[in-house]
Amino acid sequence: MRVDIISIFPEYFAPLDVSLMGKARERGILDIRAHQLRDWAHDVHKTVDDTPYGGGPGMVMKPSVWGEAVDAVIAGGRPRMIVPTPSGRPFTQAVAMEYATEPWLLFAPARYEGIDARVIEEYGSRLRVDEVSIGDYVLAGGEAAVLVIVEAVARLLPGVLGNAESARDDSFAPGAMENLLEGPVYTKPPTWRGRDVPEILLSGHHGRIARWRRDQALRRTAQNRPELVARLELDRNDHAVLDSVRDGASFREAGGDMAD
Ligand code: 6GU
């Protein structure tokens, strides 16, 4: 997959040389090219922004500079264009999986109050353009969002993850584990600072271990992301687990404390 990023901080993307992303680049699975937007500004100060029409605070990124930059980078090709912005559609695992099927992505992260809207209109008529948000909070710029999106997409590309760290059972991947958060995990030693690994995990009963793991995942989902529970397909045992979580919640609200 080819990934172009146009930014006034191309050095921001140095972390993509590290770890899994770095290996994917070495293996030729990922071809990431970060470009300096200011290379397409023509005045001595390399200006990329200007005051907003209609007034108001902050600055807006100039369409002329973005237009020249995008034209030069795409050179007649048709990448999927992604514009990170807190006013975009939510970036989810399903969106990551869709992007992972694209041969070429172009990211246009903005600083200041954003990019002149005509740039999105112009390229929207020539390419597929998505405005996406990575969550309900505001970053100082889109660069950190690009790092997040590239990592979420790249780990789905064939050959990036080993079998050991397979994406198959990811919490938000389609399938049995969809919308179920992962439960707690343990490794050796069996006792650490007086705290024991749950006995069931040492029992060798694979069926009971699988049921216990599902119970733990359900508990965690109900506690941390109650809005996801409505989307789960529940069996009778699941309902019993959720009832006990709800009883625990009302017990705590009444000032009680739970053993687990
Ligand atoms: Cl994509 N950009 C910025 N600047 N802030 C954000 C965001 C993106 N997603 C959530 N907050």
Boltz pocket constraint, residues with backbone or C-beta under 6 A from the ligand:
constraints:
  - pocket:
      binder: B
      contacts: [[A, 83], [A, 84], [A, 85], [A, 86], [A, 110], [A, 132], [A, 133], [A, 134], [A, 135], [A, 136], [A, 137], [A, 138], [A, 139], [A, 140], [A, 141], [A, 142], [A, 145]]
      max_distance: 6.0
